[in-house]
Structure formats: C-alpha cells, structure tokens
Amino acid sequence: MRFVNDFTDYEMIDTSGGEKLERWGSHVLVRPDPQIIWNTKKEHPLWKRADARYHRSNKGGGQWEFFKTLPESWTVSYRSLNFRIRPTGFKHTGLFPEQAVNWALLMDTIKNTGRPLKVLNLFAYTGGATLACAAAGAEVCHVDASKGMVAWARENAALSNLSDRPIRWIVDDCEKFVAREIKRGKRYDIVIMDPPSYGRGPGGEVWKLEDQIYQMVDLCSGVLSDDPALFLLNSYTTGLPPSVMQYLLGVTIQKKFGGSVSAEEIGLPVTQSGLVLPCGSTAIWKAEK
C-alpha cells in the first residue's frame, strides 16, 4: 500500500465503529467511513473532545453536529500547497488527503522528466493534483463538471500563490470535453482521472463508474501526446480492485504506448493503531525510461 508521512497538517488519529477521528490543521473532526467495521475501544481522548461530528441520516445525506464554534473555512498545507477546508453537507471537507501520495508522484515525475509537460486533470474536484502539477512546472488543464468545485480549486491556487501559472479552468462534462480536445488536435503528456463512483454532469448526464470507465480510459488514450509520460487512474469503488484497474490500463494505454502498469491501494496512517486505513486504489501507467 502506498501512503505519505509528510502531510503534517492532516492526521488520521484513530478509527473505530464506522468513524474516523481526524485532525485538519488545528481542528478535530469525526466523520463516518463504512469500511471501518471494527469496534475497537475509543481510548484516544480526542474522541470526546472533537470540534464536530458528521451524523448520517437514514434517509440519505446527514448533518454536522458542532461542539465548538468553527470558522466557516480554514487552511491546511501540504509542502508548498495550501487548501481551503470547509465541512460540507455531504460529510466532505474539500480535500482527500490520501491523494497526497499521488501529488508527490506527479511532482517528482514532472521535475524529473526534463522537458515541459502538459497535464489534463479530469474530475479534478478542488485541485489537489492540479496544484501539485502546476507547482512542479507543468501546464495544466483542470476539468470538472461542478462550477462550485472549479471555483474552490481556483481559491486553492490563489492560496498557493499559483494563480499566475498556466492553468486552464474548465467547467464541463469530462467525456465530452476530451472528445472535443481530440477533434481540436490538443494533446497532453500526463492524464489524471479521479472519477466519482456516481455523478451527474452539468447537463444532467449520468456517470456510473463501472459502466463507463473502460470507455472513458479508451477515449483518453486518444488525447495523449506522441511521447506521454504518465497516466494516473483513481478509484474509490470497491467493485474496481487494483488488479482490475491495472488490467484496464494494460489493454488501453499500455497496449498503445508500451511502458509499464502498476496498481496498489492507497491509504492513510492511523496514529493510534500504527496501521494504515485503505482509502481507494490508484493504477499508474508509466512510459519507458
């Protein structure tokens, strides 16, 4: 399993009973996680002193219970990158900290390739990967169907002093955008895909990962340059284990460009237990060195 230990502004303190105890900067939150099926004793004192807890509703969604007055938003940092954190109505905070392991990989790849690179970040959310690539010196196209998420990503770019970097901010359905880029002859050296398990595009288009991921990856193979460097595919869906994702990149990207494919779970270290909580998987295609 791949994970990072240098995200000092985030800490997975403990996990038990379907919940995770987390520190985001100076604020402690309790959020649900259905894969936490163990009921170990909640011995850490911060379980009783958390700032807020998210309660799921039997009817779907849920709500936050605040034990202390929290700011509307606050900032956490990873290396040179800064992110605005907000507790949202769907339990999320605007950042998936386990993705820092992929941000580090992207930054190293861009810095070590030795040539200018163009990056296409699809389903780009609040811009973690976008900022990492821009900070490393790449030209980035950031695409997400949510206008609000793109605006949030631009906030994060400003917080990270990256507003002047060559980043295109696009609100669009990712599949339709890629198809148009191929027709326009636009090509990218790195493609990042972090698709949701289920979602809707700006025009109401339905996205279901298992049904559409092969078609999407195959389409994206046509937007890669003649000398691509990396293709990165994330999944939080239990129906897509790492071995399936590795095979998928093997019959699409590797078949066309050679290189190598690998896939592993990614996770977050848990301070109390010394173990690592799985947080999805990433499949990676790399060009031959």
C-alpha positions as CSV (number, residue, x, y, z in Angstrom):
1,M,0.0,0.0,0.0
2,R,1.2,3.5,-0.9
3,F,0.9,6.4,1.6
4,V,2.7,9.5,2.7
5,N,4.1,10.5,6.1
6,D,4.8,14.2,5.4
7,F,1.3,15.7,5.5
8,T,1.8,17.4,8.8
9,D,-1.4,19.5,8.7
10,Y,-3.5,16.3,8.4
11,E,-3.6,13.4,10.8
12,M,-5.8,10.2,11.0
13,I,-5.8,9.9,14.7
14,D,-8.0,6.8,15.2
15,T,-10.7,4.7,13.6
16,S,-13.5,2.6,15.2
17,G,-17.2,1.9,14.9
18,G,-17.7,3.2,11.4
19,E,-16.0,6.5,12.2
20,K,-12.6,8.2,11.7
21,L,-11.1,10.7,14.1
22,E,-9.1,13.3,12.1
23,R,-7.1,16.4,12.7
24,W,-7.3,19.0,10.0
25,G,-4.8,21.7,10.9
26,S,-5.9,22.6,14.5
27,H,-9.4,21.3,14.2
28,V,-10.6,17.8,15.1
29,L,-13.5,16.2,13.2
30,V,-15.3,12.8,13.4
31,R,-16.6,11.6,10.1
32,P,-18.3,8.3,9.0
33,D,-16.5,5.7,7.0
34,P,-18.4,2.4,6.1
35,Q,-15.3,0.3,5.7
36,I,-14.3,0.8,9.3
37,I,-16.0,-2.4,10.5
38,W,-14.0,-2.9,13.7
39,N,-15.3,-1.8,17.1
40,T,-12.0,-1.2,19.0
41,K,-12.1,0.9,22.2
42,K,-12.2,4.6,21.5
43,E,-9.4,5.3,24.0
44,H,-7.9,8.4,22.5
45,P,-9.1,11.5,24.5
46,L,-9.9,13.5,21.4
47,W,-12.9,11.2,20.6
48,K,-14.6,13.1,23.5
49,R,-13.2,16.5,22.6
50,A,-13.7,16.7,18.8
51,D,-14.8,20.0,17.4
52,A,-17.6,18.5,15.2
53,R,-19.1,15.1,14.2
54,Y,-21.0,14.2,11.0
55,H,-24.1,12.1,11.5
56,R,-25.5,10.1,8.6
57,S,-29.3,10.2,8.0
58,N,-31.3,7.0,7.4
59,K,-32.9,9.0,4.5
60,G,-29.6,9.7,2.9
61,G,-27.1,12.5,3.5
62,G,-26.7,13.8,7.0
63,Q,-25.7,16.8,9.0
64,W,-22.9,18.1,11.2
65,E,-23.1,18.5,15.0
66,F,-20.8,21.2,16.2
67,F,-19.4,21.0,19.7
68,K,-17.3,24.2,19.3
69,T,-17.5,27.2,17.1
70,L,-15.6,26.5,13.9
71,P,-14.6,29.1,11.3
72,E,-16.5,28.9,8.1
73,S,-13.3,27.6,6.5
74,W,-9.6,27.3,7.3
75,T,-6.4,26.4,5.5
76,V,-4.2,23.3,5.6
77,S,-0.9,22.9,3.8
78,Y,1.0,20.1,2.1
79,R,4.5,21.1,1.2
80,S,4.1,24.4,-0.7
81,L,0.4,23.8,-1.4
82,N,-2.4,25.4,0.5
83,F,-6.0,24.2,0.6
84,R,-9.3,25.8,1.9
85,I,-11.1,23.3,4.2
86,R,-14.9,23.6,4.7
87,P,-17.2,21.0,6.3
88,T,-19.8,20.4,3.6
89,G,-23.3,18.9,3.7
90,F,-22.1,15.6,2.3
91,K,-19.5,14.9,5.1
92,H,-16.6,16.0,2.9
93,T,-14.1,18.8,3.7
94,G,-13.0,19.7,0.2
95,L,-9.9,17.5,0.2
96,F,-8.9,13.8,0.0
97,P,-5.6,13.8,2.0
98,E,-4.7,10.2,0.9
99,Q,-4.2,11.7,-2.6
100,A,-1.0,13.4,-1.3
101,V,0.8,10.2,-2.3
102,N,-0.2,10.8,-5.9
103,W,0.6,14.5,-5.7
104,A,4.1,13.6,-4.7
105,L,4.4,11.2,-7.6
106,L,3.2,13.8,-10.1
107,M,5.6,16.4,-8.8
108,D,8.6,14.1,-8.9
109,T,7.6,12.9,-12.5
110,I,7.3,16.4,-13.8
111,K,10.5,17.6,-12.2
112,N,12.5,14.6,-13.4
113,T,11.2,14.3,-17.0
114,G,13.5,17.2,-18.1
115,R,11.0,18.7,-20.6
116,P,7.9,20.9,-20.5
117,L,4.8,18.8,-19.9
118,K,1.1,19.4,-20.4
119,V,-1.3,17.8,-17.9
120,L,-5.0,17.1,-18.3
121,N,-6.7,16.7,-14.9
122,L,-10.2,15.2,-15.2
123,F,-12.9,15.1,-12.5
124,A,-10.4,17.5,-10.9
125,Y,-12.5,18.5,-7.8
126,T,-10.8,21.2,-5.7
127,G,-7.5,20.9,-7.5
128,G,-5.0,19.0,-5.4
129,A,-3.4,17.3,-8.4
130,T,-3.7,20.5,-10.5
131,L,-1.8,22.5,-7.9
132,A,0.8,19.8,-7.5
133,C,1.5,19.7,-11.2
134,A,1.5,23.5,-11.6
135,A,3.9,23.9,-8.7
136,A,6.2,21.4,-10.3
137,G,6.3,23.5,-13.5
138,A,3.7,21.8,-15.8
139,E,1.0,23.5,-17.9
140,V,-2.4,22.2,-16.6
141,C,-5.9,21.9,-17.9
142,H,-8.3,21.4,-14.9
143,V,-11.8,20.0,-15.8
144,D,-14.7,19.4,-13.5
145,A,-18.5,19.4,-14.1
146,S,-19.2,21.4,-10.9
147,K,-18.8,25.2,-11.2
148,G,-18.5,25.4,-7.4
149,M,-15.7,22.9,-7.3
150,V,-13.7,24.7,-10.0
151,A,-14.2,28.0,-8.1
152,W,-12.9,26.3,-5.0
153,A,-9.9,25.0,-6.9
154,R,-9.1,28.5,-8.1
155,E,-9.3,29.7,-4.4
156,N,-6.7,27.0,-3.6
157,A,-4.5,28.1,-6.4
158,A,-4.6,31.6,-5.1
159,L,-3.8,30.4,-1.6
160,S,-0.8,28.5,-3.0
161,N,0.5,31.5,-5.0
162,L,-0.2,29.7,-8.3
163,S,-2.7,32.0,-9.8
164,D,-0.2,33.2,-12.4
165,R,0.7,29.6,-13.5
166,P,-0.6,28.3,-16.9
167,I,-3.8,26.6,-15.7
168,R,-7.0,26.4,-17.8
169,W,-10.1,26.2,-15.6
170,I,-12.9,24.3,-17.4
171,V,-16.4,23.6,-16.2
172,D,-17.6,20.8,-18.4
173,D,-18.6,17.1,-18.7
174,C,-15.2,15.4,-18.8
175,E,-16.1,12.8,-21.5
176,K,-17.5,15.4,-23.9
177,F,-14.5,17.7,-23.2
178,V,-12.0,15.0,-24.0
179,A,-13.8,14.2,-27.3
180,R,-13.6,17.8,-28.3
181,E,-10.0,18.1,-27.4
182,I,-9.2,15.1,-29.6
183,K,-11.0,16.8,-32.5
184,R,-9.2,20.0,-31.9
185,G,-5.8,18.2,-32.0
186,K,-5.0,19.0,-28.4
187,R,-2.6,16.5,-26.7
188,Y,-1.3,16.0,-23.2
189,D,1.7,14.3,-21.7
190,I,0.0,13.3,-18.5
191,V,-3.6,12.4,-17.9
192,I,-5.1,12.2,-14.4
193,M,-8.5,10.7,-13.8
194,D,-10.1,10.7,-10.3
195,P,-13.8,9.9,-11.2
196,P,-16.6,9.6,-8.7
197,S,-18.4,6.3,-8.3
198,Y,-21.6,8.0,-9.4
199,G,-22.4,11.5,-10.5
200,R,-24.1,13.9,-13.0
201,G,-22.6,16.3,-15.5
202,P,-23.7,19.9,-15.9
203,G,-26.4,18.9,-18.4
204,G,-27.7,16.1,-16.2
205,E,-25.5,13.4,-17.8
206,V,-25.4,10.3,-15.6
207,W,-21.9,8.9,-14.7
208,K,-21.6,5.4,-13.2
209,L,-18.0,4.3,-12.9
210,E,-18.2,0.6,-13.5
211,D,-20.3,1.1,-16.6
212,Q,-18.3,3.9,-18.2
213,I,-14.7,3.7,-17.0
214,Y,-13.4,1.5,-19.9
215,Q,-14.9,3.8,-22.5
216,M,-13.5,6.8,-20.7
217,V,-10.0,5.5,-20.4
218,D,-10.0,4.3,-24.0
219,L,-11.2,7.7,-25.1
220,C,-8.4,9.4,-23.1
221,S,-5.8,7.3,-24.8
222,G,-6.5,9.4,-27.9
223,V,-5.7,12.7,-26.1
224,L,-2.2,11.6,-25.0
225,S,0.8,13.0,-26.9
226,D,3.1,11.0,-29.1
227,D,5.6,10.9,-26.1
228,P,3.4,10.7,-23.0
229,A,4.9,10.4,-19.5
230,L,2.1,9.2,-17.1
231,F,-1.5,8.1,-16.9
232,L,-3.0,8.0,-13.4
233,L,-6.4,6.5,-12.6
234,N,-8.0,6.6,-9.1
235,S,-11.0,4.7,-7.8
236,Y,-12.9,4.6,-4.5
237,T,-15.2,1.9,-5.8
238,T,-14.9,-1.5,-4.1
239,G,-16.0,-3.1,-7.4
240,L,-12.8,-2.0,-9.1
241,P,-9.9,-3.6,-7.2
242,P,-6.3,-2.6,-8.1
243,S,-5.9,-5.7,-10.3
244,V,-8.9,-4.8,-12.4
245,M,-7.7,-1.2,-12.8
246,Q,-4.2,-2.5,-13.7
247,Y,-5.6,-4.7,-16.4
248,L,-7.8,-1.9,-17.7
249,L,-4.7,0.4,-18.3
250,G,-2.9,-2.6,-19.7
251,V,-5.4,-3.2,-22.5
252,T,-5.8,0.5,-23.3
253,I,-2.8,2.8,-22.5
254,Q,0.0,0.1,-22.3
255,K,-1.2,-1.6,-25.5
256,K,-0.9,1.6,-27.4
257,F,2.2,3.2,-25.8
258,G,4.2,0.3,-24.2
259,G,5.7,1.2,-20.9
260,S,4.6,-0.4,-17.6
261,V,1.5,-0.6,-15.5
262,S,1.1,-1.0,-11.7
263,A,-1.8,-0.6,-9.3
264,E,-2.0,-0.5,-5.5
265,E,-4.2,0.6,-2.7
266,I,-3.5,4.0,-1.2
267,G,-4.1,4.8,2.4
268,L,-3.6,7.0,5.5
269,P,-1.5,6.0,8.5
270,V,-3.5,5.8,11.7
271,T,-1.6,7.2,14.7
272,Q,-3.4,5.3,17.4
273,S,-3.0,1.8,15.9
274,G,0.1,2.2,13.8
275,L,-1.7,0.7,10.9
276,V,-2.9,2.1,7.6
277,L,-6.5,2.7,6.6
278,P,-7.2,1.8,2.9
279,C,-8.7,4.8,1.0
280,G,-9.1,3.5,-2.5
281,S,-6.7,2.5,-5.2
282,T,-4.6,4.0,-7.9
283,A,-3.5,2.5,-11.2
284,I,-0.4,4.1,-12.9
285,W,0.9,3.8,-16.4
286,K,4.5,5.0,-16.9
287,A,6.5,5.5,-20.1
288,E,9.7,3.5,-20.6
289,K,12.6,5.4,-19.2
